[in-house]
Amino acid sequence: MSDQFDVHRNPGRSQRVIPFVLMVQSNRFRRSKRRVVVPLVAAEEFGVADSDVGPHFVIDDRPVVLDSLQITNVPRDALGPAIASLAPEDHRIINAMDALLSRAWR
């Protein structure tokens, strides 16, 4: 069972550009058949410095960037096992998601 902020290998076709996805869905919804994920895009493809909107991480020795604008959902069964956890970085992830959802820039 996957937990919030677990990293999974991208189950889709775009694995070269998006090698991983981050499960951001609250554990409150763990019975759901779908999981809300945010792509972790290869840093060389993203081309933006580390910021509160696009925090950078290293997964399996690969620099990646959280791309919250590509938030999506996938079937729970499509995600393989978690390969890492970004739970210790939860404040950076929540800040990026907050920037996406904030009404401060109306």
C-alpha positions, 0 to 999 in steps of 0.5 A: 500500500502506498503512502502520501509522498511515496515515489513510484516509477512512472507507469506511463509512456513518458518515462524518459522525461517523467521517470517518477511520480509522487503520490500526494493524495492524503491517506484519508482516501486510501480506499479509493481505487485511484491515486492523485500523483504529481510528476517528478520531471527530469531536471534537465528537461524542466530547465528551471532552478529550484524554487518553492513552486518547482522544488528539486529532489534526487531520486535514484541519483537522478535530479528531478523537479516536482511539476505540480501543473501536471497533477493527475490521477492514476489507477491504484493498481498501475503504481508499482511499489514505492521506491522512495519517500519524500515525506521528510520534504513534505513542507516543500511539496505542500508549499508547491501545491499551495502555490498551485491552489492559492487564491493569493494571485487573483 
